[in-house]
């Protein structure tokens, strides 16, 4: 089961990265989601001192699955999963941060502005991901004056435009 679970997650990561195999990624995401939801918290506690690491991995998997759901135009499924990963500040750093960033990018590309507005009401989250808030606000309001570092903002807009072209065939802005 662990190998199957890893294969599903790995497939989703690769599909998201390359913006290919969207439908199969959805199937694999549902598989990974079902497998991680079925793991009882007492099973996680068996890992002893590694509990936090296992919990972080679980949260990262949920962020990846939620990203696939948004990409496949099923944002409500993703929104339901957010309590499992979005405001876990352990995921806001290092390599785990990428899963949150990818999720935000897909929400921006899918123009989930009302939902993004709710997410960025969390001040601590907003501080860590300010440039993402700036991009989403700028994409919906060309007169918006961004607050993040201009180099970071411009670089992020460029990266999102590249990814957006892969997904939609056109730039975000």
C-alpha positions in Angstrom: 0.0 0.0 0.0 2.8 2.4 0.8 4.3 1.9 -2.6 1.0 2.5 -4.3 0.5 5.6 -2.2 3.9 7.0 -3.1 3.3 6.2 -6.8 0.0 8.1 -6.7 1.6 11.1 -5.1 4.6 11.0 -7.3 2.4 10.9 -10.4 0.4 13.9 -9.2 3.6 15.9 -8.5 4.9 15.2 -12.0 1.6 15.9 -13.7 1.3 19.2 -11.8 4.9 20.1 -12.7 4.4 19.4 -16.4 0.7 20.3 -16.7 0.1 17.0 -18.4 -2.1 14.0 -17.7 -4.8 16.0 -16.0 -7.5 13.3 -15.9 -5.2 10.6 -14.7 -3.8 13.0 -12.1 -7.3 13.4 -10.8 -7.7 9.6 -10.5 -4.3 9.3 -8.7 -5.2 12.3 -6.4 -8.4 10.6 -5.4 -6.5 7.4 -4.7 -3.9 9.2 -2.6 -6.6 11.2 -0.7 -8.6 8.0 0.1 -5.4 6.3 1.3 -4.3 9.1 3.6 -7.8 9.8 5.0 -8.1 6.1 5.8 -5.0 6.3 8.0 -6.1 6.6 11.6 -4.3 9.2 13.8 -3.3 6.3 16.2 -1.4 4.8 13.2 0.5 8.0 12.8 1.2 8.1 16.6 3.0 4.8 16.2 5.9 6.6 14.5 7.0 8.0 17.9 9.4 10.9 17.6 8.8 11.1 13.8 5.1 11.9 14.3 5.5 15.5 13.2 7.4 14.4 10.1 4.7 12.0 9.1 2.0 14.6 9.9 3.8 17.1 7.7 4.1 14.6 4.9 0.3 13.9 5.2 -0.4 17.6 5.0 1.9 17.9 2.0 0.0 15.1 0.3 -3.3 16.8 1.0 -1.9 20.1 -0.5 -0.9 18.2 -3.7 -4.2 16.5 -3.9 -6.1 19.8 -3.4 -3.9 21.3 -6.2 -5.0 18.5 -8.6 -8.6 19.1 -7.6 -8.4 22.8 -8.4 -6.6 22.1 -11.7 -9.5 19.7 -12.6 -12.1 22.4 -11.9 -13.2 20.8 -8.6 -12.3 23.6 -6.2 -14.9 22.7 -3.6 -13.2 19.4 -3.0 -10.0 21.3 -2.5 -11.6 23.9 -0.2 -12.9 21.1 2.0 -9.3 19.8 2.5 -7.7 23.1 3.4 -8.0 22.6 7.2 -5.6 19.6 6.7 -2.8 21.7 5.2 -3.3 25.3 4.4 -2.7 27.0 7.8 -0.1 24.5 9.0 2.8 26.8 9.3 5.3 23.9 9.3 4.4 23.7 5.6 5.2 27.4 5.0 9.0 26.8 5.0 11.7 24.9 3.2 10.7 22.3 0.6 7.2 21.9 2.0 6.4 25.5 1.0 6.3 24.5 -2.7 3.1 22.5 -2.2 1.3 25.6 -0.7 2.7 27.8 -3.4 1.5 25.5 -6.2 -1.9 25.4 -4.6 -2.1 29.2 -4.5 -0.9 29.5 -8.1 -3.6 27.2 -9.3 -6.2 29.2 -7.3 -4.9 32.3 -9.0 -5.0 30.8 -12.5 -8.5 29.5 -11.9 -9.5 33.0 -10.7 -10.8 31.8 -7.4 -10.6 35.4 -6.1 -13.4 35.2 -3.5 -11.7 32.2 -2.0 -8.3 33.8 -2.1 -9.6 36.8 -0.3 -10.8 34.5 2.5 -7.4 32.8 2.7 -5.5 36.0 2.9 -7.5 37.2 5.8 -5.1 35.2 7.9 -2.4 37.8 8.7 0.3 35.3 9.5 -0.3 33.5 6.2 -0.5 36.8 4.3 2.9 37.8 5.7 4.6 34.6 4.4 2.8 34.6 1.0 2.5 38.3 0.4 3.7 38.1 -3.2 1.0 35.6 -4.0 -1.7 37.9 -2.6 -0.1 40.7 -4.7 -0.3 38.6 -7.9 -3.9 37.6 -7.4 -5.0 41.2 -6.5 -3.0 42.6 -9.5 -4.5 40.0 -11.8 -8.0 41.2 -11.0 -7.2 44.9 -10.6 -4.6 46.4 -13.0 -4.5 49.5 -10.8 -3.5 47.5 -7.6 -0.2 48.6 -6.2 1.7 45.6 -4.9 3.3 45.6 -1.5 6.0 42.8 -1.9 9.5 43.3 -3.1 9.3 44.3 -6.8 12.0 41.8 -7.9 10.1 38.9 -6.2 6.8 40.1 -7.6 8.0 40.4 -11.2 9.7 37.0 -11.0 6.6 35.4 -9.6 4.4 36.9 -12.3 6.8 35.6 -14.9 6.7 32.1 -13.4 3.0 32.1 -13.1 2.6 33.3 -16.7 4.7 30.4 -17.9 2.7 27.9 -15.9 -0.6 29.6 -16.9 0.4 29.2 -20.6 1.0 25.5 -20.0 -2.4 25.1 -18.5 -4.6 27.6 -20.3 -2.6 28.6 -23.4 -2.4 32.2 -22.3 -0.8 34.5 -19.8 -2.5 35.4 -16.5 -1.6 39.1 -17.0 
